[in-house]
Amino acid sequence: MSLRFCPLLVLKLASVAAHARNWYRGRQPDSGRAEAYRAAFYAEAWQDAATHLGASVELLGNDILEIRSGRAYTRVRENTTAIDNPMTLAVASNKPLVYRLLADRGLRVPDHLEFKLKDIAQAAAFIARFGGAWVVKPANGAGGRGVTTGVISTFDLVRAAVAAAAYEPTLLVEQQFEGDNYRLLYLDGVLVDAVLRKRPMVVADGRSSIRKLIGSENRARVEIGGKFACVLISKDMDMRRTLAKQGLSLSSVPKKGTVVTLKNVINENSARDNLPATRLLCDSIIEDGAAAANAVGARLAAVDVVTRNPAVPLGQSGGVILEVNTTPGYHCHYYRQGEGCPIALEVLSSIFGSPIQPRPNGKPEYAPHERY
């Protein structure tokens, strides 16, 4: 595909159209119910944490909770807290800046290039020079939205850049690495929890198209509620690229029992796709994650690592650090295969300076959650 036939105005108009489609999908009733489940999940998590610490909770409005313990108080809204200052949040939301901070400390990050739609030719030359598969995403945090994996050609790049620009004008193209995604959660430099996050998938029944299977999965998520998932699976560029790599499309009817990976982007997976992973990690990876959180200056940080083998250092497996999130989601830590981890309790205890009372087995006391 020649970029001479992609005037900047056309690209911008296409991006505006993508933004309008995203807005419309977000207005659908099921999307609203998923957002309500998300708010309810966090409200319950904070209430449980406050109760454990003997604190009171008051709803101020707009999902903002005020939690008081004696004269001390803090305010939270879902996964947003006051534990990190606005400057730390601003640094963490800028992915190119984070990569630079990490690289300066000798940590492994993907080869990458920051660009805008007007620089699409420069980005095309960049991926052509190195070859292989690439990921295009908004340069400032978007929670997995607008991210496309498996970008190889200039045509792929243009389509992915238009999709990403619907969320943020500054874009990032970065080298794609094979391996599993591990989320390491740190609080004040200490690893609190780690989760192996599998890609979202469906199992074919031999009769339904992938499009219908996704519809059934989303309906099930709405019916089961927030304990299973707080988001719905969206049909986007990453889905189409991931299906195409498997020789499939949304209209395909796979053989019964076939496990179909829907996306490479992890954010829309469910509780059944998450597994406890702390014991799988080698000391080197844990130390790298702590160093990444420190480089950003975050007290609370979720460090996303991609590696083929978590038992060896990233340099040995060819793995990298992908993200440092300062307002990480808590859902994958609470609801997953096996026992959950009470992140809200850990965070609130740190804010109030209240030590968590251990149970006889050495773990903090909290209500166990269902297995999937």
Long-range contacts (C-beta under 8 A, 24 or more apart in sequence): 1-153, 1-154, 1-155, 1-158, 3-120, 3-121, 3-124, 3-154, 3-158, 6-120, 6-158, 8-117, 8-118, 11-117, 11-120, 11-158, 11-161, 11-162, 11-165, 12-117, 12-165, 14-162, 15-117, 15-162, 15-163, 15-165, 15-166, 16-166, 18-162, 18-163, 18-165, 18-166, 19-166, 19-167, 22-145, 22-166, 22-167, 25-234, 30-218, 30-219, 30-222, 30-232, 31-232, 33-222, 34-221, 34-222, 34-229, 34-230, 34-231, 34-232, 37-225, 37-226, 37-230, 38-78, 38-226, 38-230, 38-231, 38-331, 39-63, 39-78, 40-226, 41-226, 41-227, 41-230, 41-330, 41-331, 41-334, 42-76, 42-78, 42-79, 42-330, 42-344, 45-330, 45-334, 45-342, 45-343, 45-344, 46-76, 46-344, 46-348, 48-342, 48-344, 48-345, 48-366, 48-367, 49-342, 49-344, 49-345, 49-347, 49-348, 49-349, 50-348, 52-342, 52-345, 52-356, 52-365, 52-366, 53-345, 53-348, 53-349, 53-352, 53-354, 55-348, 55-352, 67-348, 69-352, 69-354, 72-352, 74-348, 74-351, 74-352, 79-327, 79-328, 79-329, 79-330, 80-327, 81-300, 81-327, 81-347, 81-351, 82-351, 83-299, 83-300, 83-347, 83-350, 83-351, 84-297, 84-298, 84-299, 84-300, 84-326, 87-297, 88-296, 88-297, 88-298, 88-299, 88-326, 89-326, 89-327, 91-296, 91-297, 92-141, 92-296, 92-298, 92-301, 92-324, 92-325, 92-326, 93-140, 93-141, 93-326, 94-139, 94-140, 95-137, 95-139, 95-140, 95-141, 95-172, 95-323, 96-139, 96-172, 98-295, 98-296, 98-323, 98-324, 101-295, 101-296, 102-292, 102-295, 102-321, 102-324, 104-295, 105-291, 105-295, 107-288, 107-291, 107-292, 107-295, 107-321, 108-288, 108-314, 108-315, 108-319, 108-320, 108-321, 109-320, 109-321, 110-135, 110-174, 110-175, 110-176, 110-177, 110-320, 110-322, 111-174, 111-175, 112-172, 112-173, 112-174, 112-175, 113-172, 113-173, 113-174, 114-139, 114-170, 114-171, 114-172, 115-161, 115-170, 115-171, 115-172, 115-173, 116-165, 116-169, 116-170, 116-171, 117-161, 117-162, 117-165, 117-169, 117-171, 120-157, 120-158, 120-161, 123-157, 123-161, 123-171, 123-173, 124-154, 124-157, 126-173, 127-151, 127-152, 127-157, 127-173, 128-154, 130-175, 132-175, 132-176, 133-175, 133-176, 134-173, 134-174, 134-175, 134-176, 135-173, 135-174, 135-175, 135-176, 136-160, 136-161, 136-163, 136-164, 136-171, 136-172, 136-173, 137-164, 137-171, 137-172, 137-174, 138-164, 138-165, 138-167, 138-168, 138-170, 138-171, 138-172, 139-168, 139-170, 139-171, 139-172, 140-168, 140-170, 141-325, 142-167, 142-168, 143-267, 144-265, 144-266, 144-267, 144-268, 145-267, 146-236, 147-238, 147-265, 148-236, 148-237, 148-238, 148-241, 149-176, 149-238, 149-241, 149-242, 149-263, 149-264, 149-265, 150-176, 150-238, 150-241, 150-242, 150-244, 150-245, 150-264, 151-176, 151-241, 156-241, 159-237, 160-237, 163-236, 163-237, 176-264, 177-306, 177-318, 177-319, 177-320, 178-306, 178-308, 179-306, 179-307, 179-308, 179-317, 179-318, 179-319, 180-306, 180-307, 180-308, 180-310, 181-266, 181-304, 181-305, 181-306, 181-322, 182-277, 182-280, 182-281, 182-285, 182-304, 182-305, 182-306, 182-307, 182-310, 183-302, 183-303, 183-304, 183-305, 183-328, 183-332, 184-281, 184-285, 184-286, 184-289, 184-302, 184-303, 184-304, 184-305, 185-300, 185-301, 185-302, 185-303, 185-328, 185-333, 185-343, 186-289, 186-290, 186-293, 186-298, 186-300, 186-301, 186-302, 186-303, 187-299, 187-300, 187-346, 187-347, 187-350, 188-299, 188-350, 189-290, 189-293, 189-294, 190-290, 191-278, 191-286, 191-289, 191-290, 192-341, 192-343, 192-346, 193-276, 193-278, 193-333, 193-341, 193-343, 194-276, 194-277, 194-278, 194-280, 194-281, 195-274, 195-275, 195-276, 195-277, 195-332, 195-333, 195-336, 196-274, 196-275, 196-276, 196-277, 196-280, 197-266, 197-269, 197-273, 197-274, 197-332, 198-266, 198-269, 198-273, 198-274, 198-275, 199-242, 199-261, 199-262, 199-263, 199-264, 199-265, 199-266, 199-269, 199-273, 200-233, 200-261, 200-262, 200-263, 200-266, 200-268, 200-269, 200-270, 200-273, 201-259, 201-260, 201-261, 201-262, 201-273, 202-259, 202-260, 202-262, 203-257, 203-258, 203-259, 203-260, 204-253, 204-254, 204-255, 204-256, 204-257, 204-258, 204-259, 204-260, 205-256, 206-253, 206-254, 206-255, 206-256, 206-257, 207-253, 207-256, 208-253, 209-250, 209-251, 209-252, 209-253, 210-243, 210-248, 210-249, 210-250, 210-251, 210-252, 210-253, 210-254, 210-260, 210-262, 211-235, 211-250, 211-251, 213-260, 214-250, 214-262, 221-270, 226-331, 227-271, 227-335, 227-369, 227-370, 228-270, 228-271, 228-272, 228-335, 228-372, 229-268, 229-269, 229-270, 229-271, 229-331, 230-329, 230-331, 231-267, 231-268, 232-268, 233-262, 233-263, 233-268, 234-268, 236-263, 238-263, 238-264, 238-265, 239-263, 269-332, 270-372, 271-331, 271-332, 271-335, 271-336, 271-337, 271-372, 272-337, 272-372, 274-332, 274-335, 274-336, 274-337, 275-336, 275-337, 275-338, 276-336, 276-337, 276-338, 276-339, 276-341, 277-310, 280-310, 280-311, 281-310, 281-311, 282-310, 282-311, 282-312, 282-313, 284-312, 284-313, 284-314, 285-310, 285-313, 285-314, 285-319, 288-313, 288-314, 288-321, 289-321, 292-321, 292-324, 293-324, 295-324, 296-324, 296-326, 298-324, 298-326, 299-350, 300-326, 300-328, 300-347, 300-350, 301-325, 301-326, 301-328, 302-328, 302-329, 334-369, 335-369, 335-370, 335-372, 336-372, 337-371, 337-372, 338-371, 339-368, 339-369, 340-366, 340-368, 340-369, 342-366
